Amino acid sequence: MNDSRPGSAYSTVQVDSHETHVTEKYFAKRKASTDWQRYVFTCITAPQRFRLLCVWALSLCIGSMTHSANAADPKTVLKPDTIDLGDRPALLQSLLPDGDLKAQLADCDLSAASPQRFSIAHRGAPLQFAEHTREGYLAAARQGAGIIECDVTFTQDHELVCRHSQCDLHTTTDILNTTLASQCRVQPDYNASAPFANVECCTSDITLAEFQSLRGKRDGANPRARTLQDYFSGTPGWQSDESLDYATLMTHADSIALFQQLDVGMIPELKAPLVDMPFNGFSQTDFARKMIDEYRTASIESDQVYPQSFDLDDIRFWRKTEPDFASQLVFLDDRYRSSTFDTSNAASWQPDMRALQKAGVAILAPPIWMLLTLDKQGQIVPSDYAKAARASGMALVAWSLERAVDVSAGGGWYYQSIAPAIDDEGDLLTVLDVLMRDVGVTGIFSDWPATTTYYAHCMGDSS
């Protein structure tokens, strides 16, 4: 998903989650990345309020290293025999205030946890893994994501690849450390005091073969760096260890093949091109058609695919030309970009709900904050927007849990409408509970699918 707030994926530097920031601040004191005795000592000696978070992050690091070894052979898959939710859901449950939700989750039997369609992997599992990489997708499947996302853009030779933005290669891959840096739209200026301040590298700058020569990394960089090493050190969780820092990039076709092996639903987003269209004869309709064609080529049934776009024209085009997919078309609602938008004022929702239905929207997908508000007692409840959307007959999906959570700022951008109710990260489970039970969403995108899988497994029959 896209948003225009500081620290979003549109920014040069990604704002990572609060708990990861805290634990990395402690881990930064211990430079030997493979000396786990030092890490354990750091956790033990950390202030008590950070200790659980520190232990959780340590478990993630160990899991990441183990997975890197297991994923070394790209031909080895695949569908996990068991779901591994890790320690984070239990941590969030422990932070909940005493009450029915905390008690019900505590009593939940996790031994039979299974993949949940409610749990949608947002770009994979980017809370810990490089987004839109094989490793991140496999992690999402292990965490029980029932649907996994590939954001779809294109290369110079019109081939489709998985990237959140057409122009994010400088912060999500190693392109600047290769000869392909000379092909970037905006190259580093090594005569400047901050050579990377304005750098920009796009998939449309390179061919498919060149894209496949790159390696993925977690989204982030230090734009004020003077050296390339310092630039990469701005990546969240950066270890300066190639076996840990890099992952395998995916074409759109690669993602389809992998998701088919993993037996998960597929939710591709047609990304807005950041080049003038048509691009060397490749039009927007060519782009939209090619995305669907790649599912047909792979013999994927339409009921396994949920095509998404922020552009209603794409929805209209698919509805007209791809009737088999019409019942699963997802409109990513960015009407909030209007300066007059108000979730409590239907007149500000333009186009209105009826117009969206007429355009062919089957599933409406707004950010979490648009669906929630606070009542007079300060409790989280459905917004007027949520009630109207539900009444319209469109299904609802929300985005994105576990992304850029900042409890010091009421949760951050994704929770802005309920900020006074967000005291700690346990409140994410309260948000999930209201979204499923009261708003009636059918799925939630998450940067760490284990959390949404956990909730859906434990509470899915309690609506």
Secondary structure, 3 states (H helix, E strand, C coil): CCCCCCCCCCCCCCCCCHHHHHHHHHHCCCCCCCCHHHHHHHHHHCCHHHHHHHHHHHHHHHHHHHHHHHCCCCCCCCCCCCCCCCCHHHHHHHHCCCCHHHHHHHCCCCCCCCCEEEEEECCCCCCCCCCCEHHHHHHHHHCCEEEECCEEEECCCCCEEECCCCCCHHHHECHHHCHHHHHCCECCCCCCCCCCCCCECCHHHCCHHHHHCCEECCCCCCCCCCCHHHHHCCCCCCCCCHHHHCEEECEHHHHHHHHHHHCCEECCEECCCCCCCCECCECHHHHHHHHHHHHHHCCCCHHHECCEECCHHHHHHHHHHCHHHHHHCEEECCHHHCCCCCCCCHHHCCCCHHHHHHHCCCEEECEHHHHEEECCCCCEEECHHHHHHHHHCCEEEEEEECCCCEHHHCECHHHHHHHHHCCCCCHHHHHHHHHHHHHCCCEEEECCHHHHHHHHHHHCCCC
